[in-house]
Amino acid sequence: MRLTTLRTPAGPRVGVLDGEVIRLLEPGLDLARVIEGGAEALGDVARRARACDAVPVEQASFGPLLTPPSVRDFLTYERHLAELAGAVPDEWYDEPLFYFSNPAAITAPYDDVRIPPRVEQFDYELEVAAVVGRAGSDLTPRQAADHILGYTIFNDWSARDLQVREFKFPMGPSKSKDSAITLGPWLVTADELAEHVVDGQLALATQVDVNGVRAGGDVTSNMSWTFADLVAYASRGTVVRPGDVLGSGTCGTGCLAEIRRTRPDTAPGWLREGDVVRIEVEQLGFIENRLVAGPTAVEIPAGRRRVRVEG
């Protein structure tokens, strides 16, 4: 099943892809509620959708896919790290790293994306995400596989100039990763992708184009961990919840920061107003966003010095 959220005169409505049309469920039911309902709710949606109103796909107005309880973004592609850092530390292979991102930043798959204030080095990041279908804690990877409802495209928009400053301090990213996350257009249930799993690893081809020119791409089987591994690690000592989104991290050649480091003479410039970024993933569809000018920065006073350094 391929689920989505559409904008309609009656407000956001859950949609189910049915051939060339999208079947609309009743108003007031959002995708988060469907996910929370588990397998029973999904089965009920599949049955009811056959009798629901239909909208042709080409006429559909896609809204933000869902507002997840949490967004974790991992770093699982060895090549990406090697190209950015020059080498992969042995410690990196011990456990999959992630940071928490902003659930309120979810952007619709075809909406404009605003460049954040005071950002001159704006970037896309080509990723795939797993969406958790039911709660679990301290899961093994084998158990975690059954907690994955499905998958969607994930673009982790990044402000590289802000990121450089933030990484000087032991806090991880903040405003550099706070402005937008594009998900969608579909949440594709795991059973739809069963034939694309090889030795436990989801294997989907990915591609990103900037202004109609291919900029990079990879295959998800190049991840150093499986999505089940990521869910299991996320659940260690805590709880993953229905609707939680877990991004794979950027694939090889999946962002401008990597391309500009490895191919400085031919790489595109940082994203600017009017640029169009299209990400396509086998079986998951495509998302496409145009960059527009962002708001003027709200001024924040400088911090007060409370410590006098002698010497």
C-alpha positions in Angstrom: 0.0 0.0 0.0 1.1 3.5 -0.8 -0.2 6.2 1.6 0.0 9.9 1.4 -1.6 13.1 2.7 -3.4 15.5 0.3 -4.6 19.1 0.8 -8.3 19.3 0.1 -11.0 22.0 0.7 -12.0 19.9 3.8 -8.5 20.0 5.1 -5.7 17.4 5.0 -6.9 13.9 4.1 -5.2 10.6 4.0 -4.9 9.2 0.5 -4.3 5.6 -0.8 -2.8 5.1 -4.2 -5.1 3.0 -6.5 -3.6 2.8 -9.9 -3.8 6.3 -11.5 -6.0 7.8 -8.8 -5.7 8.5 -5.1 -8.6 7.3 -2.9 -9.4 9.9 -0.1 -10.4 8.8 3.3 -12.8 10.8 5.4 -11.8 14.3 6.7 -10.3 14.4 10.2 -8.3 11.2 9.9 -4.6 12.0 9.7 -1.8 9.6 8.7 -0.3 9.7 12.3 -3.6 8.2 13.6 -3.6 5.5 10.9 -0.1 4.5 11.8 -0.9 4.5 15.5 -3.8 2.1 14.8 -1.3 -0.6 13.7 -2.0 -3.5 11.3 -5.7 -3.5 12.0 -6.1 0.2 11.1 -4.1 -0.3 7.9 -6.2 -3.2 6.9 -9.3 -1.2 7.6 -7.9 1.7 5.5 -7.2 -0.7 2.6 -10.8 -2.0 2.7 -12.5 1.3 3.0 -10.4 3.1 0.4 -11.9 1.0 -2.4 -15.2 2.9 -1.9 -13.8 6.3 -1.3 -13.7 9.4 -3.5 -10.9 9.4 -6.0 -8.6 12.2 -7.2 -6.3 11.7 -10.3 -2.7 11.6 -9.2 -1.8 14.5 -11.6 -4.5 16.7 -10.0 -3.6 15.9 -6.4 -2.2 18.6 -4.1 0.2 16.8 -1.8 0.6 18.1 1.7 3.3 17.3 4.4 3.3 13.6 4.7 3.0 13.5 8.5 4.1 15.2 11.7 6.2 12.5 13.4 6.8 12.2 17.1 10.5 12.3 16.4 13.0 12.4 13.6 16.3 10.7 13.9 18.9 11.1 11.1 21.7 8.6 10.9 25.1 8.5 9.2 25.2 5.0 7.5 27.0 5.5 4.1 30.7 4.8 4.4 31.5 6.5 1.1 29.8 9.7 2.1 31.8 10.0 5.3 35.0 9.0 3.6 34.6 11.7 0.9 33.7 14.4 3.4 36.2 13.5 6.2 39.0 12.0 4.0 38.9 8.8 6.0 36.5 6.6 8.1 37.6 6.2 11.7 37.5 2.6 13.0 35.1 3.7 15.8 32.5 4.7 13.3 31.8 1.0 12.6 31.0 0.3 16.2 27.4 1.8 16.3 25.3 3.8 13.9 25.4 7.5 14.8 22.4 9.8 14.6 21.1 13.2 15.7 17.5 14.3 16.5 16.0 16.7 13.9 12.9 18.9 13.9 9.5 17.2 13.5 7.9 20.6 12.9 10.1 21.2 9.8 8.3 18.6 7.6 7.8 20.1 4.1 5.4 18.8 1.4 7.0 16.9 -1.4 6.4 19.6 -4.1 6.3 22.7 -2.0 8.8 25.6 -2.2 11.5 25.5 0.4 12.7 28.7 1.9 16.4 29.3 2.3 17.0 30.0 6.0 18.1 33.4 7.2 21.7 34.4 6.8 22.6 31.2 4.9 24.9 31.3 1.9 25.7 27.6 1.7 22.4 25.8 1.5 22.4 22.1 0.5 20.2 19.1 -0.1 20.8 15.6 1.2 19.5 12.5 -0.6 18.2 9.9 1.8 15.6 7.3 2.4 13.7 7.0 5.7 12.0 4.1 7.6 8.8 4.9 9.5 8.1 3.0 12.7 4.7 1.2 12.8 4.5 0.1 16.4 6.2 0.9 19.7 9.1 -1.1 20.9 12.0 -0.9 23.4 15.4 -2.7 23.5 14.6 -4.5 20.2 16.9 -6.9 18.5 17.4 -6.2 14.7 15.2 -9.2 14.0 12.4 -7.9 16.1 12.9 -4.3 14.8 12.3 -5.4 11.2 8.7 -6.2 12.2 8.3 -2.7 13.7 9.0 -0.9 10.4 5.8 0.1 8.7 7.3 1.4 5.5 9.6 3.8 3.8 9.7 7.2 2.2 12.1 9.7 0.5 13.9 12.0 2.9 15.6 15.2 2.0 17.6 16.6 4.9 18.1 20.3 3.9 21.3 21.6 5.4 22.9 25.0 6.0 26.6 24.2 5.6 27.9 27.6 6.7 25.9 27.4 10.0 27.0 23.8 10.4 30.7 24.6 10.3 30.2 27.1 13.2 28.0 24.7 15.2 30.4 21.8 15.0 33.0 23.8 16.8 31.1 23.0 20.0 30.1 19.6 21.5 26.4 20.0 20.8 25.8 18.7 17.3 23.7 20.5 14.6 21.0 22.9 15.6 19.9 25.7 13.2 21.9 24.2 10.4 19.4 21.3 10.3 16.3 23.1 11.5 14.6 24.7 8.5 13.1 21.9 6.3 12.8 18.2 5.9 11.0 17.0 2.7 9.2 13.7 3.0 7.0 11.8 0.6 5.3 11.7 -1.7 4.3 8.2 -0.4 4.7 6.1 2.6 5.3 2.8 0.9 4.5 -0.2 3.2 7.3 -2.7 3.8 5.5 -5.6 2.1 5.4 -3.6 -1.2 9.2 -3.7 -1.2 9.9 -7.3 -0.1 11.4 -8.2 -3.4 13.9 -5.4 -3.1 15.4 -6.7 0.1 18.7 -8.6 -0.5 20.3 -10.3 2.5 18.3 -8.2 4.8 19.3 -5.0 3.1 16.8 -2.8 1.2 18.2 -2.2 -2.3 16.7 0.8 -4.0 18.4 3.0 -6.6 18.4 6.7 -5.8 19.2 9.9 -7.8 19.2 13.6 -7.3 19.0 16.3 -10.1 19.6 20.0 -9.7 17.9 22.2 -12.3 17.4 19.1 -14.5 21.0 17.9 -14.4 22.0 14.7 -12.6 24.1 15.6 -9.6 24.5 12.2 -7.8 22.9 9.0 -6.7 23.6 5.6 -5.1 21.8 2.4 -4.0 20.5 2.0 -0.5 22.2 -1.4 -0.1 25.4 0.5 0.3 24.3 1.4 3.8 26.7 -0.1 6.4 23.7 -1.0 8.6 20.2 -2.2 7.7 17.1 -0.1 8.6 16.2 -2.8 11.1 19.6 -2.2 12.8 18.8 1.5 13.0 15.4 0.9 14.6 17.0 -1.5 17.1 19.7 0.9 18.0 17.2 3.8 18.3 15.2 1.6 20.7 18.1 0.8 23.0 17.3 2.0 26.5 14.3 3.9 25.3 11.1 3.6 23.1 10.5 4.0 19.4 7.0 5.1 18.7 4.5 4.8 15.8 5.3 7.4 13.3 8.9 7.9 14.3 11.1 8.7 11.2 14.6 7.3 10.9 16.7 8.7 8.0 19.4 6.7 6.5 21.8 9.6 6.3 23.2 11.0 3.0 24.2 8.5 0.3 27.4 8.6 -1.7 27.4 11.7 -3.9 24.1 12.7 -2.3 24.9 16.3 -1.4 26.7 19.3 -2.6 29.1 19.4 0.3 30.6 16.0 -0.8 30.6 16.8 -4.5 32.2 20.2 -4.0 35.0 18.5 -2.0 35.7 15.7 -4.4 35.0 17.5 -7.8 35.6 21.2 -7.0 36.1 22.1 -10.7 32.8 20.7 -12.0 30.5 20.7 -8.9 27.4 22.9 -8.9 27.4 26.0 -6.7 25.5 26.2 -3.4 21.7 26.3 -3.8 20.2 29.7 -4.7 16.8 31.1 -5.1 15.0 29.6 -8.1 17.0 26.3 -8.1 15.0 23.1 -8.3 16.1 19.9 -6.6 14.5 16.7 -7.6 15.1 13.4 -5.7 13.9 10.1 -7.2 14.0 6.7 -5.5 13.1 3.5 -7.1 9.6 2.3 -5.9 9.2 5.4 -3.7 8.5 8.0 -6.4 10.1 11.5 -6.5 10.0 14.8 -4.6 10.8 18.1 -6.2 11.3 21.4 -4.4 12.1 24.9 -5.7 14.2 27.2 -3.5 12.8 30.6 -2.6 14.0 33.5 -0.5 13.7 33.0 3.2 12.7 35.5 5.9 14.9 38.2 7.3 16.9 37.1 10.3 15.4 38.0 13.7 18.1 39.7 15.7 19.3 38.0 18.9 21.6 39.8 21.3 25.1 38.5 21.9 25.7 36.3 24.9 26.8 38.0 28.1 30.3 37.2 29.3 30.1 35.7 32.8 33.6 34.3 33.1 36.8 36.5 33.2 39.7 34.7 31.6 43.0 35.8 33.2 46.2 36.1 31.2 
